[in-house]
């Protein structure tokens, strides 16, 4: 399990990525706007230090495999929708106790590619802490 500080660092890059892709995809794709809003909500909770995944020391055992984990489907849909709007493709699969996100087809634009990579990293990191949301 990764340290929460990794999530906070990834959240900084993800906020920039959401702003960039929000401007790049503005008014072109309603699904991408909704997907970006899903990630904005999670980023806001990390900023407010109310993220349910903050305290790794509170880990409890249980059935935490996908699809039993809260938000994985929402985050998976969001990153897939954003990738599609960027002209890219991502592969998602459960790996150990987190949602592995891999960009398999990159967008033509370097700006979109970097932003999508930052969002993929963020989604992967926050999924690693999802076990704590069950507490």
Secondary structure, 3 states (H helix, E strand, C coil): CCCHHHHHHHHHHHHHHHHHHHHHCCCCCHHHHHHHHHHHHHHHHHHCCCCCCCCHHHCCCCCCCCCCCCCHHHHHHHHHHHHHHHCCEEEEEEECCEEEEEEEECCCCHHHHHHHHHHHHHHHHHHCCHHHHHC
